[in-house]
Amino acid sequence: MSNISINDFRNFIISPQFASRITEIEKSINSLNGVLFSKIVLADNKEIKEIHIITRDLFSPKKISRDVESLLMAKYNIAIDYRKISIAQVTEEKSHSQRLKFTDLLITSEGDNLQVIVKLENNNKIFEGKINCVNWDKNREYIITRATLEAITSFLSGKVFFQIEEIKKVNLEEREVVLISINLINEQGKENLVGAALIEDDHYKSLVKAILKAVNRRILVK
């Protein structure tokens, strides 16, 4: 196949031929070691705006990002800013004494007040995160994330601090996925954790599960 330049992406009008090229590039990315799924999002000018990638948690996100950059340049003559590559890592659900499990999410509102309680379980012990705040619909995902991280911090006996970086929903084929990016901060420094979960009946509960996907693999050793 002939090389595809950035200008090709800027000048194309969406067509079946163009769509097939995007599909081919996604398949090439999917062939990389550790990549499970990829989705290319285009800007209005047809330039690549974002590349969302789901990988196994056994592989370094930095290496995956470098592999994607190298693939696009070598095979398609496309230079991509690494900041446009979003990587979420998933792991198989396995029993582990240190793994936190989602138990319950309680959301109550009364007038201008909102209370969110997230309950997590480990070895038959419940760890709870509770947030009381102003009742704004648009901040609920952020508040649920904070409550979940408080529960995790309680499990870790306050040895770490979490910082919310970004919460995003993306469509992968005909499925909607919630992505969460969190910074874990401890005495060693700052580490970025990313998790993903399919959005099911309750997207707030799916958000909690995405947070646990991001954090559980990191706290296997407490």
N, C-alpha and C positions, 0 to 999 in steps of 0.2 A: 504494500500500500504506500502511496506517496505521502510525504510529510504534510502536516496541517499546521499552518502558522497561526499566530495570534490574530492576524488580519483576517484570516478565513472566518474565525469565530465572530469578529466584529461586523463583517460584511454580509454574512449569510442571512437570508430570510429563512425562518423555520420551515423546513421541508422534510419529507420522508427521508431523503438522502442525508440531510444534516442530522436528523434524529438517529439514523442508523450509525453515523459516525460517533455520536455521543455514546450510544449503546456499546459500540466496539471499544471505545476508550474505557468505559466502565468495566467491561469484561476483562480488558488488559489489567486494570487495577486489581480486579478480583483474583487474578491469577498470581498475584504477589504472595509470597509466603506469609501466612498469618492473617490475610485479609478474608473476611467472610462476606462482606457486602459493601458496595460503594454507590453513591448517588451524586451526580454532577448537577449543580444548580447554576443556571445562566442569568446574567444581568440583562437589562433591557437591550443593551447594545450587543448582545450575544457573546460577550466575553465571559469566561468562567468566573462566577462570583464566589462559589463555595464548592468544596468537595467534602461530602460526609462519608466517613469510612467506619465500619464496624470490624474490629479485629478480636482475636483471642487474647486473653490477658497474659499469655506467656511471651508476648513479643513487645519490644520497646516501642512506645509511640513515636519517639524521635527517629528510630530506624525506619519505621513504616513511612513516616513523613518524607524522609530522605529518599527512600525507595520510590515513592510516588513521584517526587520531583525528578529523579533521574529517569524514570520510565517515560514521563511525559516529554522530557527534553530529547531523550535518545530516540524514541520511536515516533513521536509526533511533532517534534520541534516546537513544543509549547513550554514556555517559561512560566512557572507558577510560583507565586509568593507563598511560602510555607504557612503563613498566617491564615490563608484561605482553606487550609486543610484541617478539618475537624475530625478527631479520632475518638471513638467510644470503644471501650473494651468490655467484653463479656466473658463470663466464666461459667462452666457447668456447675449446676447446683449440687454440691456434695456436703454431706454432713461433716461438721467440724466443730470441735468444742468451743472454738473462739468465734464462730460465725454468728452474727446477729440475725434474728428473724423478725419479720414484720408481724405484729400482733393486732394492733388496732389504731384507727385514726378517728378522733372525735373533734368535730367542728361545731361550736355553738356560738350563736350571735344573739345579742339583745341590744336593740337600739344602735348606738354608736360603738358598742363594745364587741370584740371578737375574741374568742378563746379557742386555741388549737392545742390538742394534746396528742402526741404520738407515743405509742407504746411499742417497745422492742423487747424481744426475749432472748435470753442466752442461758442454757442449762437450767431451765425452769425458773429463772429469775427475771423479773420485769424491770426494764429501764425506761424511764418516762421523761419526755421533754414537753414543757408547757410554755406557751406564749400567750400573753394577754396584750391586746393592742386595739387600735382604731379599726372599725369594721369597714374596710374598703375592699370591694370585690377584686380590684386590679392587683392588690398586694398579697392575695391568698397563697399563690405558689411560693412566693418568697418567705412568708410566715411559716408555711408547712415545712419548707426546707430548713428554716431556722430551728423549728421544734424538733425535727428529726435529728439534726446535728447536735442539739442539746442532749437528746437521749443517748446518742453515740458517745458524746463527751462524758456523760455520767458513767457509761460502761467503762470508759478508759480512765476513770478517776481523775478527770481534768488534766491529763498529761499532754493534751494537744489542744490546738485552737483551730477552728475551721472558718474559712472565708468563702462566701458564695461568689463565684465569678460570673456564671451565666446559666440561664435556663432557656432551653429552646425546644420547639416542637418541629419535627420534619416528617415529610411523607416519603416513605420508602415503598415504591410500587403502590399498592393500594392499602398499605398499613401506616398508621401514624405512630411515631416513636417520640418519646420525650428524652432529651439529652440534658445532662447536668454536668457542669464543670465546677469543681470545688478545689480550693487550696487548703492543704493540710499543713499547719505550721507547728513546729516543735523546736526543741533545742538544736536539732541538726539543720534547721532552715525551713524552706518552703517547698512543697511538692504538690504538683497539680494532679488531681484525680478526676477521671471522667467516667460516667456511667450512662447506660441506656436501658430503657424498658419499653415494651410495647404498651400503648395506651389501650386499656380495656374499658370496662363499663364505668369505672370511677378513675378519672385521669389524675386525681389527687393521690390516690393510693398507688397508681403507677409511678408517680413522681417519687414517693417514698422508696419504692422498689428500685428505681434508678439510682437513688442516693446510696442504697445499700450495695448495689452492684459496684458503684465507684469505690466505696470505702471498705467493704468486707475483705477484698483480696489484700488490702494494705494492712489490716489489723489482725490478720491470721496469727501473727506473733505479737502479743500484746506488750 
